[in-house]
Amino acid sequence: MRNIIITGGELFNKGAQAMTFIAVDEMKKRFPDHKILVLSEMDLQRPKEEREQYVFGFIGWYPIKFARCQTNSVSRGLCLLRNRKELLEAENIYKNADLMVDVSGYALGSNWSEETCNHYLDHLEFAKAFHIPVYLMPQSFGPFEFQGKAGEKVEQRIRELLPTAKAICAREQEGYQELKDRYHLQNVILANDMVVNNSGIDLNNIYGKVPAIELPDILPGSVAVIPNQRNYAAANESLVRKLHISMIDNLLQNDLTVYLLTHSDVDQEICKELKREFCTDRRVVLLERELNCIEFNELVKQFQFVVASRFHAIVHAFKNGVPCIALGWATKYHDLMKQFGQERYMLDVRQQINEEDMGKAIQSIMKERDGQSSVILKRLSVLQEKDIFEIVDL
């Protein structure tokens, strides 16, 4: 059986999980005779019984030197001496791969470390070494303001490796234009986010036995607050924390119950921190149980609106017609809110956001909730007219 490899995905972050599930489902529908393998070292560390619930497999990260063994006999000889088992296993996987589909949400740009960018580019390098066609599915790119010698090396690798992809799907105009203008790429496509674009997943292509959906009870008149640790890094941490506290105060003053929940495991401590600020107030509820992206998609339907800082938390809300106040840190948030006609509810943490701005956004979204829901659903139907996976071919 031949392989299709999915890179850039994982199951701990619900946005990444949703993209992974969509890619697996789409590949299963199109190429049912192929084995689907998700390259995620993190998920490979999960207990065996957790991994076995899925009908796709997991593989770990093999050092880039294994890819370089394909063109360097000396490297191959050394690897056979030192890492024979791993090298032969890696070669068996990649030499039998017909396709690589990357579902990174955002991993290439100077907002990230050189290490993160190089790890992303490593995928393209081993795909090139093993002659595997690569599709970079809709994701964010840029800015490309790399500094120093390490930055120069990243730039050089971008120029060498991005042209090797069959298609590069940029989900924002700014990233699309930078790829075209800076690197003169001819393989770039402007495309909607793949979770926005997707109209449904066949869970039988994901699970051996589809699990029952179990959701916590949500009180009527509730709002979800979904933080993002990246906001704390992109802006002043103290100010972002104060903004969240002020916002929760405002929601409580409007007789709303506030649920604190995560869209990624790494944000759990922020939710706990916010709950400690309101430890005696039962109207602020901390949801600690881990939900998968399917459960989250169902849960979000129960809220009047959400205040979210995770990109795909906003997407999940919009896919269910639930309005959202976005606390974002990058261009991708602005473009997403514009796509759905929700620019007025975009608050950029890189700029100064005062309590008055937040208060106006809350009052407006409460007043216009139903009307904005209709706008969102109309925009969604248009955004789902074309299926981006139609470009993928063997």
Secondary structure, DSSP 8 states (H G I E B T S, - for coil): --EEEEES--SSBHHHHHHHHHHHHHHHHH-TTSEEEEE-HHHHTS-HHHHTTBSSEEE----HHHHHTTT-HHHHHHHHHHSHHHHHHHHHHHHTEEEEEE--SEEESTTS-HHHHHHHHHHHHHHHHTT--EEEEEEEE------HHHHHHHHHHHHHHGGGSSEEEESSHHHHHHHHHHH--SSEEE---HHHH-----GGGTBSS----------SSEEEEE--HHHHHHS-HHHHHHHHHHHHHHHHHTT-EEEE--SBGGGHHHHHHHHHHTTT-TTEEE--S---HHHHHHHGGGSSEEEE-SHHHHHHHHHTT--EEEEESSHHHHHHHHHTT-GGGEEETTS---HHHHHHHHHHHHHTHHHHHHHHHHHHHHHTSS-GGGG---
